[in-house]
Amino acid sequence: MLMPSLRNWFGRSGDAPPPELVHATDEMPAEISAPVKVRGPRRLWSAERIRTAGMLWGEGFQFPGGEVETLRLAKPMGLSAASTLMLLGAGGGGPARTVASKLGAWVSGFESDTDLAAAATDLMGRSKLGRRSQIQRWDPTDPNFAAAYFHHGLALEPLRDHQPELILAAIAMALKPGGQLTLVETVADVPLPPKDHDVVHWARLEHRRPEALPSEIAITRILGRLGFDVRIAEDISTRHVQQALIGWRRLVRAMETERPPLWQTALLVEEAELWLQRLKLFRAKQLRLVRWHGISRGAP
């Protein structure tokens, strides 16, 4: 039942997910849906979920497009072996490894999630990039980076319900004058209805606060106040949706010939439910993914 549902949904363009997929996680026995029991609050990025994301987007990535999208975002900055890059939102290490190995830049990756930071550190060790690519933890409520240290910055959804002014100001202070910044963030141009069923469902699945999402114009204005000459503010939502569908369709085709164990199927269904809801809000234009490209004139 679940395999046809996944295949049918990610192969069509409608918005309503099949009922058997939406409620599939409720039907799974606890011992199957949670192979590793962890006491205390549930972690956002368990080791099992990190592996699931790797199956979809590539090892070390938490977003559609993986390595291809990372290079698309990083290449306009003209990175080279003479460049230092501040990478905020390093995830499981995929973006840092890609930039360091493919473009030769010296990458300092910063990740706020403990489990993702640990996974990224492990990936860097196995990649044998040495000091060319390193991972550190950072606190979005108290961002603190070396002043005027990095040539350029790549920030992959670093805000996540935290104060945009605080985080963007810390980024501005960390870049050298003339440094380029590529920022990607999920925005809501109109405040999301707090009681809307789809919004509530999405927020629960992604552990987000709908009222905390910034708008595109708000972020553009903040960047301007912080001394950035904003050259590009581009809606990349369509590409994001297309890349997500490609990743899921590729995985579903692979699963038809090599069926995963039941516990892994349960995790995939849970992740699919999250992405179905996310894509539904993107198609309704309640959510958008925006890329900014700016040049620092020097933090005020």
C-alpha positions in Angstrom: 0.0 0.0 0.0 2.7 2.5 1.0 5.0 1.9 -2.0 2.2 2.6 -4.6 1.1 5.7 -2.6 4.6 7.1 -2.6 5.0 6.4 -6.3 1.6 7.8 -7.3 2.0 11.0 -5.2 5.5 12.0 -6.2 4.7 11.2 -9.9 1.7 13.5 -10.1 1.0 17.2 -9.7 -2.0 17.3 -7.4 -1.9 18.8 -3.9 -3.9 16.5 -1.7 -1.7 13.6 -0.3 -3.3 10.1 -0.3 -5.0 9.4 3.0 -3.2 6.1 3.5 0.2 8.0 3.3 -0.8 10.9 5.5 -1.9 8.5 8.3 0.7 5.8 7.7 2.9 6.7 10.6 0.0 6.3 13.0 -0.5 2.7 11.7 3.1 1.6 12.3 3.9 -0.3 15.5 6.2 1.7 17.9 9.0 -0.9 17.7 9.1 -0.5 13.9 8.8 3.3 13.6 11.5 3.8 16.3 14.2 1.2 16.0 16.4 3.1 18.4 14.7 4.4 21.5 16.0 7.6 23.0 14.9 9.0 26.3 13.9 12.6 26.6 12.7 15.0 23.9 12.8 13.7 20.3 15.8 14.9 18.4 15.1 16.8 15.1 18.0 15.0 13.3 18.4 11.5 14.6 21.1 9.3 13.0 18.3 7.4 11.2 16.8 10.6 9.7 20.3 11.8 8.6 20.7 8.6 6.7 17.2 9.0 5.2 18.1 12.5 4.0 21.3 11.1 2.5 19.3 8.6 0.5 17.3 11.4 -1.0 19.7 14.3 -1.5 23.2 12.7 -1.2 25.4 11.9 1.8 25.7 14.9 4.2 22.9 16.9 2.6 19.5 17.9 4.2 18.1 19.8 1.2 17.0 18.9 -2.4 19.6 19.2 -5.1 22.5 18.3 -2.8 25.9 18.8 -4.4 24.4 20.3 -7.6 22.5 23.0 -5.8 25.4 23.8 -3.5 27.7 24.4 -6.5 25.0 26.5 -8.1 24.9 28.7 -5.0 28.6 28.9 -4.4 30.1 29.3 -7.9 28.9 33.0 -8.4 31.2 34.0 -5.6 34.3 33.0 -7.6 35.7 30.8 -4.8 39.3 29.5 -5.2 42.1 28.1 -3.1 42.8 31.6 -2.0 39.3 32.1 -0.5 38.0 31.6 3.0 34.3 30.8 3.2 32.0 31.1 6.1 29.3 28.4 5.6 26.4 28.8 8.0 24.0 25.9 8.0 26.6 23.2 7.3 24.1 20.4 7.9 25.6 16.9 7.8 28.7 18.2 6.1 27.8 17.7 2.4 28.0 21.5 1.5 31.3 22.0 3.2 32.9 18.9 1.6 31.6 19.9 -1.9 32.9 23.5 -1.8 36.3 22.5 -0.4 36.8 19.5 -2.8 35.2 21.0 -5.9 36.1 24.6 -5.7 39.2 24.5 -3.5 38.1 27.1 -0.9 39.0 26.9 2.8 35.7 26.3 4.4 34.6 27.0 8.0 31.3 25.2 8.4 29.0 26.2 11.3 26.0 24.1 12.4 23.6 24.7 15.3 22.1 21.2 15.5 24.3 18.9 17.7 23.5 15.7 15.8 24.1 17.3 12.4 27.4 18.9 13.6 28.6 15.5 14.8 27.7 13.9 11.5 29.4 16.7 9.6 32.6 16.3 11.7 32.6 12.6 11.0 32.1 13.2 7.2 35.0 15.7 7.2 37.2 13.1 8.9 36.4 10.5 6.3 36.8 13.0 3.4 40.5 13.7 4.4 40.3 17.3 3.6 42.3 18.3 6.7 42.1 21.9 7.7 40.6 22.9 4.3 37.1 22.1 5.7 36.2 22.1 9.4 33.0 22.1 11.3 32.1 24.1 14.5 28.9 24.5 16.6 27.2 27.9 16.8 24.4 29.3 18.8 21.7 31.2 16.8 20.6 33.0 20.0 24.2 34.3 20.5 26.1 34.2 17.2 29.7 35.0 17.7 32.3 34.8 14.8 35.7 36.2 14.2 35.4 39.8 13.0 36.3 40.6 9.4 37.8 37.1 9.0 36.1 35.5 6.0 36.4 36.5 2.3 32.9 35.3 1.5 29.8 33.7 3.2 27.2 31.1 2.2 24.2 30.9 4.6 21.8 28.0 4.1 18.6 28.8 5.9 20.4 29.9 9.1 17.5 31.8 10.6 15.0 29.1 11.5 12.7 31.0 13.8 15.5 33.1 15.3 16.0 36.8 15.1 17.1 37.8 11.6 18.7 41.0 12.7 21.0 39.3 15.2 22.2 36.5 12.9 22.6 38.7 9.8 24.5 41.3 11.8 26.9 38.6 13.0 27.4 37.4 9.4 28.1 41.0 8.3 30.7 41.5 11.1 32.4 38.3 10.1 33.0 39.2 6.4 35.8 41.3 5.1 34.8 44.5 3.2 34.0 43.6 -0.3 33.1 40.1 0.7 30.1 38.4 -1.0 27.2 36.8 0.7 24.8 34.2 -0.7 21.9 33.7 1.6 19.0 31.2 1.2 16.0 31.3 3.4 12.4 30.2 3.6 10.0 33.2 3.7 6.4 34.0 4.0 5.3 37.2 2.3 2.0 37.2 4.2 1.8 36.0 7.8 0.7 32.4 7.9 -2.7 31.8 9.3 -2.0 30.4 12.8 -5.1 28.1 12.8 -4.9 26.9 9.2 -4.8 23.1 9.2 -2.1 22.9 6.5 0.1 25.4 8.3 -0.4 23.8 11.7 0.4 20.4 10.2 3.6 21.7 8.5 4.7 23.5 11.6 4.3 20.4 13.7 6.3 18.2 11.3 9.1 20.7 10.8 9.2 21.9 14.4 8.7 25.5 13.2 6.9 28.6 14.5 4.8 29.9 11.6 4.7 33.4 13.1 8.5 33.7 13.1 9.0 33.3 9.3 10.4 36.6 7.8 9.3 38.1 4.6 11.6 38.7 1.6 11.4 42.4 1.8 12.2 42.4 5.6 15.4 40.4 5.0 16.4 42.7 2.0 16.0 45.8 4.2 18.0 44.3 7.0 20.8 43.4 4.6 20.8 46.9 3.3 21.0 48.4 6.8 23.9 46.1 7.6 26.0 47.5 4.7 25.2 45.0 1.9 24.7 46.0 -1.6 22.0 43.5 -2.5 22.4 42.6 -6.2 20.0 39.7 -6.4 16.9 38.6 -4.6 15.7 35.6 -6.5 12.7 33.3 -5.9 14.1 29.7 -6.3 10.9 28.0 -5.1 10.2 26.3 -8.4 13.7 24.8 -8.6 13.4 23.7 -5.0 10.1 21.9 -5.7 11.4 20.3 -8.8 14.6 19.1 -7.1 12.5 17.6 -4.2 10.3 15.7 -6.7 13.4 14.4 -8.6 14.9 13.1 -5.3 11.8 11.3 -4.2 11.0 9.8 -7.6 14.6 8.5 -7.8 14.4 6.9 -4.4 11.0 5.4 -5.1 12.3 3.8 -8.3 15.3 2.4 -6.3 12.9 1.0 -3.6 10.9 -1.0 -6.2 13.9 -3.2 -6.9 15.5 -3.2 -3.4 12.8 -3.0 -0.7 14.1 -1.4 2.5 13.4 -3.0 5.9 10.1 -2.1 7.6 11.7 0.3 10.1 13.4 2.2 7.3 10.1 2.3 5.3 8.4 3.9 8.3 11.1 6.6 8.5 10.7 7.2 4.8 7.0 7.6 5.1 7.4 10.0 7.9 9.9 12.1 5.9 7.5 11.9 2.9 4.6 13.3 4.9 6.8 16.2 5.9 7.8 16.9 2.3 4.2 16.5 1.0 3.1 19.2 3.4 6.0 21.5 2.7 5.5 21.2 -1.1 1.8 21.9 -0.6 2.5 25.2 1.0 5.1 26.1 -1.7 2.6 25.3 -4.4 0.0 27.5 -2.7 2.7 30.2 -2.5 2.3 30.5 1.3 6.0 29.6 1.5 8.8 30.6 -0.8 12.5 29.9 -1.0 14.6 33.0 -1.8 18.3 33.5 -2.7 20.0 36.8 -1.9 23.4 37.7 -3.3 25.0 40.8 -1.8 28.4 42.5 -1.5 29.5 43.9 1.8 30.5 47.5 2.0 31.8 46.9 5.5 29.6 46.3 8.5 28.3 49.5 10.1 
